[in-house]
Amino acid sequence: MTLTTAPEALAALAGRHLDLVRAPFTLPSSRVIVFREGDGVRVHTSEYERSLDQCRVLDALTVRDAASHAVPITAVLPDRVVFGDDAATLVFAGTEALSLGAAAPGLSAEWTTPDAQTRLTPLAPAVRIDVAPDRSVKVTASTRHDDDADASRTLWHEWFARCPLVREDLQEMTAFCWWVLGANVVSLPRLREQLGEVHAVVPSKIGYVGLWQWDAYFIAAGLRHGAPELAREQLDLAFGFPSPDGQLPDVVHEEGVLATSDDLPRADRDRLRRAGSQIADPGAPVPLTKPPLAAWALRRVLEALPRTPETETWARRHLETIRRSQDWWFAGSDLDGDGMPEYGHPYSSGLDDSPIFDGPLPTTAPDLGAYLVRQDLELARFAEEFGDADPQPHRERAERTLAKLLDLWDPETGVFTARAAGERVGTDAIVGLMPLLTGRLPDDVRDTLVAALDDPSRYGTPWGLPTVAAGDPDFSPERMWRGPVWINTNTLVADGLTASGLPGRARELAERTLALVIHGGGPHEYFHPYTGEKAGTATTAFGWSAALFVDLAVRLSA
């Protein structure tokens, strides 16, 4: 098998997917993103909790020839946008500026600002477009276009030199997914005083500019294969801001963290309180976090690191944080005191729009129980490996949680069901497959769940596992977490199949997941379970989808 190994060749493979519609033109650590607009482009910034329309820099940037005709875009590569027959190129000039240079005479740059002002300036030989923090622009003549182009090309080639080499049929999409991970890097300068210079690989520069705890775990799993230090950095950020009682925050972003409803704007705070727990004090802040997969992520990243004394010190430090976070779930999120923690709000589940949250809160969910069992078992393994803690309390708590989890099993329907404020939720949702992750289910329960994967009325749809069973009244193939296929839930179920002694079934699901991303044209946020295409409202170039594609591709190519 012949694999494409040169960084420039891998960059070219990724470039086949850079259409400036689903995948913008950007640079690692830059907040500037560029999309196609007619024969030219438009320019935005990428900001936390702000839409693209709120972040307009230039509504249009067009190259025009001597007759004022637009010179069309003919190619897009990670380091440049090409107009005409190499007549002009758009490149980054550092992280906060663009450079538009001409290789042919008589060309001009025309740009339109959000206040509808249009200007025209000759390209002789280039113009530099500096983007200020307030999104205003300064356009000046430049003689450094070639140097800027070389610097951008070098940066991208260094990134692609780290791209994992995989099976030939997976290499092109792996290269594109590796581009997504590089493109989604942002710096978080306001956290520099606490953590030093830090870089987050965000879910997307289109609307998701922050480090969500759950996303960080999945993204680190992919980064570990070619950029393990960047993978470590994602965990440093996710674990870097625990509350005094051990809770980890939902989001780390450029303004700080989001850990409770008090970290939201007032209108969102009031709305969240009204939607909050029926058991918790409605006047108290609602904790916001993400599912306990911290030990799972740490294990994945450690597998890619040399076991040096420095690495072990790093891991031990984070293990203490993870242990305190695990304890918080039982002390701070067991809202009815029955020994099984609940989700106090849908935000903390990661599956915000799942129909299991249509009823009153708190929600006892089988996925949370499964994650807690898996995490305690993983913490017991770490305690044995490092000798820094007693593994037995983790094993004992895992057994108690497993018993509570099995109480959610309904043998008549063959479904692990959620409970809303103690009342059974009838929805057959993908959370009910997550108990496979424990590797401790009775054989008959495990076999019933595996059979559901092949049942077309449940999870046997053509393109993977829908997030609500196809025959359930709540199923909606395009609505977030209510039917579409997600790469992370597919991956977790595949891991559960492996943990449950079914590696062949796990590999089959992993192969189907990779085929879905290739068929759908890229690592979208979620996919239609019957067509395999991007669901209508899904974000494109999505971080954890890209990272998990890379992770699965590497593992299946071994």
N, C-alpha and C positions, 0 to 999 in steps of 0.2 A: 504494500500500500504506500503510495506517495503522498506525503503531507506537505502542505505549504507552510514553510517555517520562517521566511524572511519577514521582518516587521512591516516593510512596505507592501508586501503581498497580502498580509493579513489585514492591513489598513484598507487595501483595495477591496477585499472581500466585504469588510464592514461597510464600505462606501456604497455597495450595491443596494443598501437599505436606507441610505440617508436621503430621503426625499424632501426634506424641509417641511413636511406636513406631519407625518407620524414621528419623525426624528429630526429635531432641530440641529442647527449648526452652533456649536459651543466649544468651550475649552475647559479642561479640568480646573477647578477652583474659580472659574469665572461666573459671575451672575448675569452675564449678557447671553441672550439666546436669540437666534435668528431663524425666521420662518419664510417660506415662499409667499410672495404677494405679487400676482400677475407674472410679468416677465422679470420682476426683481424680487426684493426681499423686504420684510419688515423686521424691526428690532424691538425687543422687550428686555426688561430685567426680570430676574427670578427672585421672588421675595416671599417670606413666610406669611401665610394667611392672606395673600393678595392674588387676585386673578390676573391673567395675562392682560385683560382690558384695563386693569388698574395700573399696569406696569408698562405702558407704552413709551417707547423712546423715539422711534421713527415709524410712521405708518407706512412709508414706502421708501425704498432706496433702489434706484434704477440706473443702469448704465445705458447711456445714449450715444449713438454714433454722430458723425458730422451732419447727417440729415435729420437728426432728432428722433430717429427710430430706436426703439428699445432693443438692446442686445440681450438675447435670451440666455438663461442659465442652461449650460450644456452638461455640467458634471458637478457632483458634490463628493468630496473626500473628507475624511476627518479633519484635515488641516487647511482646506481651502474650498471655496465655491468658485467655479469657473464660468465665465460668461463668453459666449461665442466660441470661436476657434482659438481658445487661449488668448482672446483679445484683452481680457481683464480678469483679475482674481480678487476675491475678498478673503482676507486672512485676519487672524487676531493679532493685535499688537499689545502683548501682555494680556492681563485678565480683565482690564477695564476699558479697552479700546479696540476698534477695528481699523484695518487699513485696506483701502480699495485702490489697487494699482492697475495701470494700463500697460500693455505690451504693444499696443497699436496706436497710431496717431489719431487725433481728432475726436477722442472720446471724452465724455463728460459724465459727472455724477449728478443725478437729480434726487433730492430727498425732500420728504414731506414730514413735518412735525405734527404732533397731535393737535396743535391749534390751527391746523390746515394751512400753514405757511409752507410754500414750495420754493426751493432754491436750486440753482444750477451752478456747478463749478467745474472747470476743466480738470481732467486727470492728466497732470503733467509733472511728474509721472504718477503721483499717487496723492490721495488725501487720507488723513488720519481722523477718525471719528472717536473722540473721547466721550465717555458716558460718565456723568457725575452722579453722586449718590441721590440727588434729587431728580434724576432721569433727564436732565438737560444735556444737550450735546454741544461740543465745540469741534468744528470742522476746520482743519488746517492743512496746508500743503505739507507733504512728507517726502523725504528722500530715503527713508529707511524701509520701504516696503519689502525689498528682497531680504533684508536682515530679519524683519518680522516674520516673513514667510518661512525662512530657514529655522527660526526658533520654534515656531509652531509645529513645523514638520518634525523637528528633532524631539519635541515633547511627546508627540503622538507616537513616533516610532519607538521611543523608549517604553511607552506604555504597552504597545503591541509586542515588544520583545518579551514581555511577561505573560502574554496570552497563552493559556494552556493549549497544548497540541492534543487533539482528540481524533476519533475515527473520522475518516475522510468525509462520510456523509453528514457529519455533525460540525465540521470545521467552519464552514461559512457562517452558520448561525452562532456558533461559539464566538467567532471574531466580532460579530455584531453585538452580541450580549456583552462581550468584554469592552467594546466601545461604550455601551450604555453605562457600565459601571464607572468608566473613566469620565464620561461626560457628566455624570451625576455627582461628581465630587464638588463640594462647596467648602469654603473656609468659614469658620465661626469665630471671627476676631474678638467678639465681646466676651468670649469664654477664655480668652488667652490668659488672664490673670489667675484663673483657677487651675487650668489644665495645661497651659502653654499653648503653642501653635497647634490647632486641631483642625482636622478635615473630616467632614461627614460625607458619606455616600448616601445621598437622599433618595427617597423613593422615586422622585421625578422633579426636574426643574420646572415642570408645568404643574403648579398647584400644590406640591408636596415638599416644601423646602424646610425640612427639619429632620431630625433623627428620631423616628418612632422606635420605641424599644423593640417591638416584634420585628419590624423591618430590619433593624440592625443585626439581629441574630441570623436571619436568612441571608442578608447581604454578606455578612462575614463568612458564611458557609461557602459562598462562591469565591470571594476574594482570596480565601486562604490558599487557593491553588496556584496563584501567580503573584499575589501581593499580600503575603501573610502579615506584614507589618501594618498595612492599611486595615486588614481584618482585625488585628489587635486593637487598632485605634477606634474602630466602631464599638468594640466591647468596652474600652476605656470610657467612652462617652456614655454608653448605655448604663454602665455601672457607677458612673462618677458622681451621681447626685441623689443618693438615697435619702429618704426622710429620716428623722431621728428614730422612728419605730421600724425602719427597715424597708418600707415600701419603695419600689423603684418607680420613677416617673414615666408617664405615657410618652412624652416628647421632650427631647432636648433641642432647643432652637436658638436662633441668634439673639433673642431677647432674654433667654433664661431657660426655664423648664415649665412643663405643664404636668402637674402632679395631682391637683385637685380642682374642683370647680371654681375655687377662688383665684386660680391662675387664668381664668377666662375673662373676656369682656363682660361688663355687668349684665347686658341683655342675655348673653349666653349663660351666665351664671344663674340668673333667675329661672330661665327655661330648664336648665339642667336640674336645679333643685326640685322644680315641680315634677320632673320626670324621674326623680330619684327614688331611693329605696322606701318601701312601705314600713320597714323595720327600723332603719337608721334614722337618727334625728334629722328631720327635714330642714332644720336651721343650721345644721353643721355642714362643712364642706364635704363634697362627695369625692372620695379618692378615685383617681384616674390612673390606670396602669395598663399593662398588657399581660397576656398569659405567661405563666412561669416556664419558659423554655431557656432560661439563662444557662443552666448546667449543660443542656444539650448543645448550646452554641459554644460554650467554653471547650467542651470535649472536641467539637469539630475543629476549632482553631488550633488547639493543642496538637492534634494529629498532624498538622502541617508545620509545626515548629520544632527545632532541635531542642532536646530536653537538657538545656543548660541550667546552671544554678540561677541565672537571671530569669529564665523562663519560668522556673518553678516558683521563684519569689513572686513574679507577676501573677501566676495562677493562684497561689495561696492567698494573695491579697484579694483577688476577686472572689475566691471561694468563700471568704468570710462575708463578703457582701451578699452573695447568693444565699448562703445559709440564713442570714438575717431576713432576706426577702422571702424565703420559703416560710420562715416562722411567722412573718407578717400575715401571710395568707390565712394561716390558721388562727392567729390572734386578732387580726384586724379585718378580715373579710369573711369570717364565719358568722354571718349576721343573725342567724337564728340559734347559734350555740349548739348545733347537733353534731359537730365534729367534721362536717363537710363544708368547706368554704364555698361561697357563692360569688357570682358577679353582682356587685352593687350597682353597676350601670353598664349598658351595652358597650360603651367606649372601651372598657377594660377587657373585653373579650376579643377585640380585633375584628369581630364579625358584627359590626354595629347594626346592620339592617336585617340580620337574620330573624325569621319569624319566631324563633324561640323567645324573642324579647317583645313580642306583641302584647303579652300579658303584664301583670304587675311584677314589680321587682321586690326582692332580689331573685335572681335566677340561679337555680342549682343545675349545672350543665355537665354532661358526661365528659366533654372535652377537658374542662378544668380539672375534674377528678383525675382523668388520665394523665394530664401534664404533671399534676402534683405527685402522683405515684411515680412516674418516670423520673421526675427531678429528685425525689428522695432516694430512689435506687441509684441514680447517678452520683448523688452526694455521698452515699455509702461507699461506692467504688472509689471516689476521689479520696475519702477519708482513709481507706485502706492503702491506696497508692502513696499518699503523702504522709501518712501517719500523724496527722495534725488534729485529728478529731476521732471520736468514737463512732464507728459506722452503725452500731446497733440501734440507736434511737431513730435513725433515718429508716432502717429496714422495718422497725416496728410501726412507725407512723405510716409507711407505705402500705403495710398490711391492713391497718385500720382504715385507711382511705380507700383501698381496693374493696374492702367489704362494703363500705358506704356506696361506692361506685356500682357495685353489683346490685345494690338495691334499686338502681335506676333501670335495670333490665326488665323488659316486659316479654316473657317467653311466648305469650300468645301472638304478639305482632312481630316478634323478632327484632325489636328496636330498643336501643338505649334512649330513653326519653328525658327531656329536661323537665324541671318543675318551676313554675312561676309562683313565688311566695307560697310554696308548699303544694300547689295544685299542679297536677300532671299536664304537660304541654303535649298535644297530640302530633305535632309536626315531626315528620321523619327527615331530619336534617343531618348534614355530614358530621356534625359534632358527635353523633352517635357511632361513628366509625373510629373515632380517636382512641377508645379504650384498647384497641389493638396495640397501641404504643406501650402499654404496660408489659406485654409479653407474658401476662399472668392470667389470662382469661381461661375459664373452663373450656374444654374442647368443643362442647356443643354450642356454646356461645360464639366462640371463634369461628366455627364452621358456618354458623348462620350468617355472621357478618360477611364472611368471604363469599357466600352464595349471593348476597345482596349486590356484590360488585358486578355480577353477571346478569342480574335480573333487569330487563329493560324498563320495568315499571318502577325500579328503584334507582340503582346507580350504574346500570349497564347501558349508558348512552354512548353514541358513536365516538365521542371525543373526550372521554374521561369521566371524572366523577362530578356530577352536578352538586351544588352545595345544598340543595333540597331535592329529595327523591322525585324522580320524574312523574310518578303517579300521585304525589301528594297535592292536596288542594292549594297549598301555599306555593307550589312550584311556579316560577316565572323565569324563562330562560335568559332574559336580558337584564334582570333587576339585581343589583348588587347583593351578594350573599343569599339570594333567594332562588338560585338555579344555575347561574353561570359556573363554569369550571375555573378554578383558581390553581395556579401552579404550586402555591405553598401547601394547600390542603391535599392535593394529589401527592406531594412529596412526603408529607407527614403520614398519610395512609400507607404509602410505600414503605416508609421506615417502620410503621406498625406491623406490616406484613413480615418484614425481616425479623423484627423482635419476636413475632409470634411463630417463628420457625417455618416461614413460607418464602424463602428467598427467590424462588422461581416466579411466584406471583408478584413479588415486589419488583423484580426486573421487568416483567411484562408491563406493569403500570408505569414504571419509569420510562420505558421505551415509548409508550403511548403518549406520555406527557411531552417528551422531546418532539415526537411527530406532530403534536398539536401546535407547538410554538412555530415549527417550521411551516406547517400548513397555513397557520394564521398570519404569517408574514412578520412575526417578531414577538418579543416578550411583552405582550400587553398585560394590563392589570387583570383582566378576566375575559373569558371566551364563551361563545354560544355553544352549548353542549351538543347541538345537532348539526350545526354547520362548521364548527371549528374556527369560525372567524371571530375577530374582535367584537365583543359586545358593544352596542351603540354608545354607551356612556363611559366606557372604560378608558383609562389613561393609557397612552402609548409609552414605549421605551421605559417600562416600569422596573424599578430597581430589583425587587426581590424575584420577580419573574426571570430577569436576566441572570441574576446570581445563581438561582437554583437550576436554571438550564445549564450553566457552566458546571455546577457541582455534579449534576446527574450525568452530563456528557463525559466528564473526567472519570467518574466511577464506572460508567458503562464501557469505557474505552480501555480499562485496565486489563 
